[in-house]
Amino acid sequence: MRARAVLFLLSCLGAPALAAAPAGVAAGHPLLGIWRLTVPGTECAETYRFRADGTTFVTSAAEVSESVYTVSAQPDKQGFYRLQDRIVKDNGKPDCSGNVMKPGAQVINFIQFHPSRTIFLMCADQTMQTCIGPFRRVRSEEV
């Protein structure tokens, strides 16, 4: 299952509403930057750009979307960062899984980083049973 599909499915379950405007993320947070997920069994990849202003820019196949997000400053006792995300713009084209996202879709996920901070898993809860990934840092494209 891929990240945007998880986002859509969990939004249907009534994930809590997110603030209308992003709050911003502290400089040096490990999530900031560009991350890529190659969808297993395909040549399709999703690229996530987590910006310090609390917005993301995502490309996945023909899809281009933007969202607002908040992420906890520190991991919890299990090592997970809490990530809230809400899509605010989408071009209406299919992503790597053939899904079309709609603005307003929102979700809460939990991020678990590898000690290197160059890889993370995105999980639907605070267990390692419901995760997708790995998302890999893409340093060559960072600005």
ROVO-495952 format. One line per 2 residues: number of its first residue (from 0); for each residue x, z, y negated of C-alpha. Coordinates in nm, 3 decimals. Layout:
# ROVO-495952
NUM) X,Z,Y; ...
This chain:
# ROVO-495952
0) 0.000,0.000,0.000; 0.139,-0.081,-0.341
2) 0.140,0.108,-0.668; -0.127,-0.086,-0.853
4) -0.355,-0.075,-0.547; -0.308,0.302,-0.534
6) -0.386,0.317,-0.905; -0.709,0.123,-0.855
8) -0.820,0.318,-0.548; -0.756,0.658,-0.703
10) -0.929,0.559,-1.025; -1.241,0.491,-0.820
12) -1.222,0.849,-0.694; -1.261,0.985,-1.045
14) -0.908,1.078,-1.151; -0.914,1.298,-1.464
16) -0.922,1.120,-1.799; -0.599,1.072,-1.989
18) -0.535,1.115,-2.357; -0.608,0.804,-2.565
20) -0.260,0.787,-2.718; 0.071,0.840,-2.541
22) 0.262,1.155,-2.627; 0.612,1.019,-2.576
24) 0.879,1.121,-2.330; 1.197,1.317,-2.399
26) 1.518,1.116,-2.419; 1.710,1.137,-2.094
28) 1.403,1.175,-1.871; 1.491,1.020,-1.533
30) 1.178,0.798,-1.532; 1.272,0.609,-1.849
32) 1.396,0.257,-1.794; 1.323,-0.038,-1.570
34) 1.225,0.000,-1.203; 1.151,-0.259,-0.937
36) 0.947,-0.234,-0.617; 0.975,-0.517,-0.365
38) 0.648,-0.532,-0.175; 0.725,-0.498,0.198
40) 0.676,-0.812,0.404; 0.670,-1.036,0.096
42) 0.905,-1.184,-0.159; 0.686,-1.043,-0.437
44) 0.825,-0.772,-0.664; 0.671,-0.547,-0.926
46) 0.872,-0.446,-1.231; 0.786,-0.133,-1.429
48) 0.930,-0.063,-1.773; 0.877,0.303,-1.863
50) 0.931,0.336,-2.237; 1.013,0.654,-2.431
52) 0.698,0.613,-2.644; 0.478,0.685,-2.339
54) 0.387,0.323,-2.265; 0.468,0.096,-1.972
56) 0.494,-0.279,-1.931; 0.435,-0.400,-1.573
58) 0.468,-0.741,-1.412; 0.350,-0.812,-1.057
60) 0.312,-1.173,-0.937; 0.092,-1.336,-1.208
62) -0.025,-0.999,-1.346; 0.104,-0.860,-1.673
64) -0.028,-0.520,-1.779; 0.039,-0.236,-2.018
66) -0.049,0.128,-1.980; -0.006,0.467,-2.141
68) 0.145,0.748,-1.940; 0.253,1.109,-1.947
70) 0.505,1.262,-1.711; 0.606,1.623,-1.663
72) 0.936,1.719,-1.827; 1.061,1.894,-1.513
74) 0.984,1.861,-1.143; 0.766,2.120,-0.970
76) 0.895,2.353,-0.695; 0.867,2.070,-0.439
78) 1.071,1.834,-0.662; 0.778,1.617,-0.781
80) 0.719,1.497,-1.136; 0.350,1.459,-1.223
82) 0.272,1.112,-1.364; -0.058,1.023,-1.532
84) -0.118,0.656,-1.606; -0.402,0.457,-1.765
86) -0.409,0.078,-1.799; -0.487,-0.033,-2.154
88) -0.422,-0.411,-2.127; -0.420,-0.657,-1.838
90) -0.411,-1.036,-1.832; -0.677,-1.051,-1.558
92) -0.452,-1.232,-1.309; -0.380,-1.118,-0.951
94) -0.090,-0.888,-0.869; 0.134,-0.897,-0.559
96) -0.154,-0.776,-0.341; -0.409,-1.018,-0.489
98) -0.585,-0.744,-0.686; -0.691,-0.778,-1.049
100) -0.659,-0.459,-1.251; -0.897,-0.368,-1.530
102) -0.823,-0.177,-1.849; -0.933,0.185,-1.819
104) -0.818,0.227,-1.456; -0.630,0.557,-1.437
106) -0.451,0.768,-1.182; -0.231,1.069,-1.126
108) 0.071,1.021,-0.900; 0.374,1.229,-0.810
110) 0.729,1.098,-0.841; 1.010,1.214,-0.613
112) 1.361,1.104,-0.718; 1.660,1.055,-0.491
114) 1.948,1.281,-0.607; 2.123,0.969,-0.746
116) 1.827,0.913,-0.983; 1.851,0.541,-0.901
118) 1.559,0.542,-0.652; 1.219,0.710,-0.647
120) 0.904,0.725,-0.436; 0.556,0.730,-0.590
122) 0.313,0.952,-0.400; -0.063,1.006,-0.425
124) -0.013,1.379,-0.368; 0.267,1.633,-0.347
126) 0.362,1.547,0.010; 0.583,1.272,0.142
128) 0.289,1.144,0.352; 0.125,0.923,0.089
130) 0.414,0.747,-0.083; 0.513,0.393,-0.169
132) 0.858,0.271,-0.256; 1.139,0.278,-0.298
134) 1.139,0.187,-0.663; 1.495,0.094,-0.761
136) 1.646,0.127,-1.108; 1.732,-0.210,-1.264
138) 2.017,-0.139,-1.503; 2.115,-0.501,-1.563
140) 1.785,-0.565,-1.749; 1.774,-0.249,-1.962
142) 1.800,-0.287,-2.334
